[in-house]
Structure formats: C-alpha cells, structure tokens
Amino acid sequence: MKKSERLNQELIFLSERPFFQLKDLMAEFEISKRTALRDMTALEEMGLAFYTETGKNGGYHLVQKSLLAPVYFTQDDLTMIFYALQSVKRLSVTPFDKSYPQIFEKLLASLSKRQKDYVLKILDVLEFYDIPVISSSTFLRQLLEATVEEQLLWIDYQQKEHLQQVIQIYTVFYRSGIWFFEAYVVDEARWKTYRVDCLLACEKADNQEKRQSRKELAQAFKAFYQDYLDTPFKCEVDAMGKEHFLKGAYRDMKLQEENDKSYIVGRFNREELDYLVHYLITFGEHVTVLEPSFLREAYLEKLCAIMKRYQ
C-alpha cells in the first residue's frame, strides 16, 4: 500500500478511536514501529490534533475529533487543487455562491506551514489564461439545482425570438466565455440549446407530471441527436488550423489524419448551418471546406459578404 493510501486509511481508522496506542497502528496496517512513528508525524502535519500520555498504558488521545477529515493529499495533489482554483478565479460567474477568494483562503488555512509555503511558491510562477465570463448569468445556480433534482422549469427567454416554455434541463456547460444549457422542450417534444444570459425569468413549473428521470432524459437525448445530426461534413486544415481546432472543438466534431493531412470531420443539422459557417470562418486561411457542397457555398457567401465591407 502506498504511503498516501495508508495515511488515508489511518485517518479513517483513528476517527473511530478517541484513544489509541502505537501498537494499534502497527497491528492494523502491518507496519513497523519506526514507520508508525513517521506516520504519526505526517498525520500531525496534516492537522490531526492529539496529545500523548506517557507510561505503561499511555498512548495518543485525539482532540477536535469531529473536525477530522479522512483524506490525505500529497504535495503534488495540493498543488493541482490550488492550480485548479487559480484557473476558476477567471470565471466571475459560477453555479456556486462561494467566491474563489473565500474557498482559496479556507483551504490554504488548513495546510501546514511547509505545505502552504510550497503551494504559494508554485502559484507565484504559474499562470492560467482563458476566456472569462463575458455576460451575466443570473439564474445559473437555479438551473443547476433544477437539473440535479430533475425538475421541470418554466422559462421566459429572449435571443433571436421571444420564448415562454416548459423545459427539463439535461446538462449545463461553459464554453468560450458563455454558460449554456441543453434542455428538452416538453410541449414541443424537441431539444434545444439555450444561453443562460438570455433568460429573462426562470421558475419551477406548476405541473411536474411530465418530468423524466435522468436516465430517461439521457436516452432521449442520445436518440434525438443520432437522427438530428443527419449531415456529415469534412474540412481540411493545416498545422495552424489543427491547433485552432484543438483549442476549442465543438461537440460532434473530431480531428482525423489521412495520408499526412489533417481533417475536421463531424455531423450537423441544416438548422445549424449559420453556426457552423461562423465557426469555420474563425480558421481564416487555415481551413478548406470540402463537403457537403451547400456548406462550402454558404462559407464562400459569408467570405464574400466580409470582403464587400472593404470594397
């Protein structure tokens, strides 16, 4: 058993014992007295509070037992956790009420001085750059809770058109500075992708009879998109285009290598033609649209419209 695993198990083992002796650890985990003493030092650095009682029947007494957390993180684990938090601070809007600084300070305060100093040194030389949230998402927490609780929601939504619908959300996701959610539109028996920042109002629907379980929703979502994405497409990309794709590929697309050439392949629905053309335009000179022909024509039409602005 690795040391990290053993320390985790020791924390769980000790959490049930207000008093223990070193021989208890030795017997339970089949370790030597020397290893048991080293483990006690490591557990103390992790925050395990105890005091010793000397003498023939002496041992260790735990204090603040209710605060014991049965988990051990290596230095690399801690560095990864705090780096992840460092990246999250770029998201000014998340589904959670607690802000980045509060969580960061609470976790940092739980570390030993040695661990704390090391983490701060690492974060001083690491940076994370990504697209921050570019628009407000007032109902994000409510959407997430409704998704987990499998609730039907009534929404008032305004993007290209004004909609008032009863929906059930399947997933909430973040992409390129914007929060989205995919949901089943109950009265229309179809699926739709929404922008969270376009919600005008959101509340639990009065009638919950038509709601589906998470499993049923997943099956319906998979079945729908197998039929909905009925048109295959293929585009050739050079090295720069390949890098651009890997920085932010959309669902239902993948990179394919053939005869030392790179291609973006996938499937889409004609209703998504404008969105796909807009995405391909971002590749600039690093993409060549191959098929289908109507996608190529729509792409060229968009290029001509752009060029006319400079004539």
C-alpha positions as CSV (number, residue, x, y, z in Angstrom):
1,M,0.0,0.0,0.0
2,K,1.3,3.5,-0.9
3,K,2.0,5.9,1.9
4,S,-0.7,8.3,0.8
5,E,-3.3,5.4,0.7
6,R,-2.1,4.2,4.1
7,L,-2.4,7.7,5.7
8,N,-5.9,8.0,4.4
9,Q,-6.8,4.6,5.9
10,E,-5.2,5.5,9.1
11,L,-7.2,8.7,9.4
12,I,-10.4,6.7,8.9
13,F,-9.2,4.1,11.4
14,L,-8.3,6.7,14.0
15,S,-11.5,8.7,13.6
16,E,-13.4,6.0,15.4
17,R,-10.9,5.9,18.3
18,P,-10.6,8.7,20.9
19,F,-7.6,6.9,22.3
20,F,-5.1,4.5,20.7
21,Q,-1.6,3.2,21.1
22,L,1.1,2.9,18.5
23,K,0.8,-0.9,18.5
24,D,-2.8,-0.5,17.3
25,L,-1.5,1.2,14.1
26,M,1.3,-1.4,13.8
27,A,-1.1,-4.3,14.0
28,E,-3.9,-2.9,11.8
29,F,-1.6,-1.8,9.0
30,E,1.2,-4.4,9.5
31,I,3.9,-1.7,9.8
32,S,7.0,-1.4,11.9
33,K,7.2,0.9,15.0
34,R,9.6,3.2,13.0
35,T,7.0,3.5,10.2
36,A,4.2,4.1,12.7
37,L,6.1,6.9,14.3
38,R,6.8,8.5,10.9
39,D,3.1,8.2,10.1
40,M,2.1,9.9,13.3
41,T,4.4,12.8,12.4
42,A,2.9,13.0,8.9
43,L,-0.7,12.9,10.4
44,E,0.2,15.7,12.8
45,E,1.4,17.8,9.8
46,M,-1.9,17.2,8.1
47,G,-3.7,18.7,11.1
48,L,-4.5,15.6,13.2
49,A,-4.8,17.0,16.7
50,F,-3.7,14.8,19.6
51,Y,-1.8,14.7,22.8
52,T,0.3,11.9,24.2
53,E,0.0,10.2,27.6
54,T,3.2,8.6,28.9
55,G,3.6,5.5,31.0
56,K,2.9,1.8,30.6
57,N,-0.7,2.3,29.5
58,G,0.0,5.5,27.7
59,G,-0.9,6.4,24.1
60,Y,-2.5,9.1,22.0
61,H,-5.6,11.0,22.7
62,L,-7.4,12.7,19.8
63,V,-8.8,16.2,20.2
64,Q,-11.3,18.0,18.0
65,K,-12.3,14.6,16.7
66,S,-15.4,16.0,14.9
67,L,-13.2,18.1,12.7
68,L,-11.2,15.1,11.4
69,A,-11.3,14.8,7.6
70,P,-10.4,11.3,6.4
71,V,-8.4,12.3,3.4
72,Y,-4.7,12.8,2.7
73,F,-3.2,14.8,-0.2
74,T,0.3,14.6,-1.4
75,Q,2.2,17.8,-2.2
76,D,1.5,17.3,-5.9
77,D,-2.2,16.8,-5.1
78,L,-2.3,20.0,-3.2
79,T,-0.5,21.9,-6.0
80,M,-3.0,20.6,-8.6
81,I,-6.0,21.6,-6.4
82,F,-4.8,25.1,-5.9
83,Y,-3.9,25.5,-9.6
84,A,-7.4,24.4,-10.5
85,L,-8.7,27.1,-8.1
86,Q,-6.4,29.6,-9.7
87,S,-8.0,28.9,-13.0
88,V,-11.5,29.1,-11.6
89,K,-10.9,32.7,-10.5
90,R,-11.1,33.7,-14.1
91,L,-14.8,32.7,-14.0
92,S,-16.5,35.6,-12.3
93,V,-19.8,33.7,-12.5
94,T,-20.1,30.0,-11.4
95,P,-23.1,27.9,-10.3
96,F,-21.9,28.3,-6.7
97,D,-22.3,31.2,-4.2
98,K,-18.9,30.9,-2.6
99,S,-16.4,33.1,-4.3
100,Y,-12.9,32.0,-5.3
101,P,-11.0,34.0,-2.6
102,Q,-13.1,32.5,0.2
103,I,-12.5,28.9,-0.9
104,F,-8.9,29.6,-1.6
105,E,-8.2,31.1,1.9
106,K,-10.1,28.4,3.7
107,L,-8.1,25.6,2.0
108,L,-4.9,27.5,2.5
109,A,-5.5,27.9,6.2
110,S,-5.9,24.1,6.6
111,L,-2.4,23.4,5.4
112,S,0.8,23.1,7.4
113,K,3.3,25.9,7.1
114,R,5.6,23.8,4.9
115,Q,2.7,22.8,2.6
116,K,1.4,26.4,2.5
117,D,4.8,27.9,1.6
118,Y,5.3,25.4,-1.2
119,V,1.9,25.9,-2.7
120,L,2.3,29.7,-2.7
121,K,5.7,29.5,-4.4
122,I,4.3,27.3,-7.1
123,L,1.3,29.6,-7.8
124,D,3.7,32.5,-7.9
125,V,5.3,31.1,-11.1
126,L,2.2,29.6,-12.7
127,E,-0.5,31.5,-14.6
128,F,-3.7,30.4,-16.2
129,Y,-5.2,32.3,-19.2
130,D,-8.6,31.5,-20.6
131,I,-11.7,33.4,-21.6
132,P,-13.5,34.8,-18.6
133,V,-17.3,35.0,-18.4
134,I,-18.4,37.8,-20.8
135,S,-22.0,38.2,-19.8
136,S,-24.2,37.8,-16.7
137,S,-25.8,34.5,-15.8
138,T,-28.3,35.3,-13.1
139,F,-30.1,32.0,-13.0
140,L,-27.1,29.7,-13.1
141,R,-27.5,28.2,-9.6
142,Q,-31.2,27.7,-10.0
143,L,-30.7,25.9,-13.4
144,L,-28.1,23.6,-11.9
145,E,-30.3,22.7,-8.9
146,A,-33.3,22.0,-11.2
147,T,-31.1,19.7,-13.3
148,V,-29.9,17.7,-10.3
149,E,-33.4,17.5,-8.9
150,E,-35.0,16.5,-12.2
151,Q,-37.5,19.4,-12.2
152,L,-39.5,20.9,-15.0
153,L,-38.9,24.7,-15.3
154,W,-40.9,27.5,-16.8
155,I,-38.6,29.9,-18.6
156,D,-39.0,33.3,-20.3
157,Y,-36.3,33.5,-22.9
158,Q,-35.2,36.2,-25.4
159,Q,-32.5,35.6,-28.0
160,K,-33.4,35.7,-31.7
161,E,-37.0,35.2,-30.7
162,H,-39.1,35.5,-27.5
163,L,-40.0,32.2,-26.0
164,Q,-42.0,31.1,-23.0
165,Q,-41.6,27.3,-22.5
166,V,-41.7,24.5,-20.0
167,I,-38.4,22.6,-20.2
168,Q,-36.3,20.0,-18.4
169,I,-32.6,20.5,-18.5
170,Y,-30.2,17.7,-19.4
171,T,-26.8,19.5,-19.0
172,V,-25.3,22.9,-18.1
173,F,-22.0,23.8,-19.7
174,Y,-19.5,26.6,-20.2
175,R,-17.8,27.5,-23.4
176,S,-15.8,30.5,-24.7
177,G,-17.0,32.8,-22.0
178,I,-20.7,31.9,-22.1
179,W,-22.8,29.5,-20.0
180,F,-25.3,27.3,-21.9
181,F,-27.8,24.6,-21.1
182,E,-29.4,21.9,-23.2
183,A,-33.0,21.0,-22.4
184,Y,-36.0,19.1,-23.6
185,V,-38.9,21.3,-24.6
186,V,-41.9,19.5,-23.1
187,D,-44.8,20.8,-25.1
188,E,-42.9,20.6,-28.4
189,A,-41.2,17.3,-27.8
190,R,-37.8,18.5,-29.1
191,W,-34.4,19.5,-27.8
192,K,-32.8,23.0,-27.8
193,T,-29.6,24.7,-26.6
194,Y,-30.1,27.9,-24.7
195,R,-27.7,30.7,-23.5
196,V,-28.1,31.3,-19.7
197,D,-27.6,35.1,-20.2
198,C,-30.6,35.2,-22.4
199,L,-33.0,34.1,-19.7
200,L,-35.5,36.8,-18.5
201,A,-37.2,34.6,-15.9
202,C,-37.0,31.1,-14.6
203,E,-39.1,29.2,-12.0
204,K,-40.2,25.7,-11.1
205,A,-43.2,24.7,-13.3
206,D,-46.5,24.2,-11.6
207,N,-47.1,20.8,-13.2
208,Q,-44.3,18.3,-12.8
209,E,-46.2,15.2,-14.2
210,K,-44.2,15.1,-17.5
211,R,-40.7,15.2,-15.9
212,Q,-38.3,12.4,-16.8
213,S,-35.6,10.7,-14.8
214,R,-32.0,11.4,-15.5
215,K,-31.6,8.1,-17.2
216,E,-34.7,8.6,-19.4
217,L,-33.5,12.0,-20.4
218,A,-30.1,10.7,-21.3
219,Q,-31.6,8.0,-23.5
220,A,-33.9,10.5,-25.2
221,F,-31.1,13.0,-25.8
222,K,-28.9,10.3,-27.4
223,A,-31.7,9.0,-29.6
224,F,-32.6,12.5,-30.7
225,Y,-29.2,13.6,-31.8
226,Q,-28.5,10.4,-33.7
227,D,-31.3,11.4,-36.0
228,Y,-30.9,15.2,-35.7
229,L,-27.3,15.3,-36.8
230,D,-28.0,13.9,-40.3
231,T,-25.4,15.7,-42.4
232,P,-21.7,14.7,-42.4
233,F,-19.1,17.4,-43.2
234,K,-15.4,17.4,-43.9
235,C,-12.8,20.2,-43.9
236,E,-9.1,20.1,-44.4
237,V,-6.9,22.1,-42.0
238,D,-3.2,22.9,-42.0
239,A,-1.0,22.9,-38.9
240,M,-2.3,26.2,-37.6
241,G,-5.9,25.1,-38.3
242,K,-5.3,21.9,-36.4
243,E,-4.0,23.9,-33.4
244,H,-7.1,26.2,-33.6
245,F,-9.4,23.2,-33.6
246,L,-7.7,21.6,-30.6
247,K,-8.1,24.8,-28.6
248,G,-11.9,24.6,-28.8
249,A,-13.6,21.8,-30.7
250,Y,-17.3,21.6,-30.7
251,R,-19.3,18.5,-29.9
252,D,-19.8,16.0,-32.7
253,M,-16.5,17.1,-34.4
254,K,-13.2,15.3,-34.4
255,L,-9.7,15.5,-36.0
256,Q,-8.9,12.9,-38.5
257,E,-5.5,12.2,-40.0
258,E,-5.3,10.8,-43.6
259,N,-2.2,10.5,-45.8
260,D,-0.3,13.1,-43.7
261,K,-3.2,15.5,-43.9
262,S,-5.5,16.7,-41.2
263,Y,-9.3,16.9,-41.5
264,I,-12.1,18.1,-39.3
265,V,-15.0,15.7,-39.6
266,G,-18.4,15.6,-37.9
267,R,-22.1,15.8,-38.4
268,F,-24.6,18.7,-38.2
269,N,-28.2,19.6,-38.9
270,R,-29.1,22.2,-41.6
271,E,-30.6,24.3,-38.8
272,E,-27.1,24.8,-37.5
273,L,-25.6,25.9,-40.8
274,D,-25.1,29.5,-39.8
275,Y,-23.4,28.5,-36.6
276,L,-21.0,26.1,-38.4
277,V,-20.1,28.6,-41.0
278,H,-19.4,31.2,-38.3
279,Y,-17.1,28.7,-36.6
280,L,-15.2,27.8,-39.8
281,I,-14.7,31.5,-40.6
282,T,-12.6,31.7,-37.4
283,F,-10.0,29.5,-39.0
284,G,-9.1,32.2,-41.6
285,E,-6.8,30.9,-44.3
286,H,-6.1,27.7,-42.4
287,V,-9.2,25.7,-43.4
288,T,-10.6,24.4,-46.7
289,V,-14.2,23.4,-46.7
290,L,-14.6,20.2,-48.7
291,E,-18.1,18.8,-48.2
292,P,-21.1,19.0,-48.4
293,S,-21.4,21.4,-51.3
294,F,-24.1,23.6,-49.6
295,L,-21.8,24.1,-46.6
296,R,-19.0,25.2,-49.0
297,E,-21.3,27.6,-50.8
298,A,-22.6,29.1,-47.5
299,Y,-19.0,29.5,-46.4
300,L,-18.0,31.3,-49.6
301,E,-21.0,33.5,-49.4
302,K,-20.0,34.6,-45.9
303,L,-16.5,35.3,-47.1
304,C,-17.8,37.5,-50.0
305,A,-20.0,39.4,-47.5
306,I,-17.0,40.1,-45.4
307,M,-14.9,41.2,-48.4
308,K,-17.6,43.6,-49.5
309,R,-17.1,45.7,-46.4
310,Y,-13.6,46.6,-47.7
311,Q,-14.6,47.4,-51.2
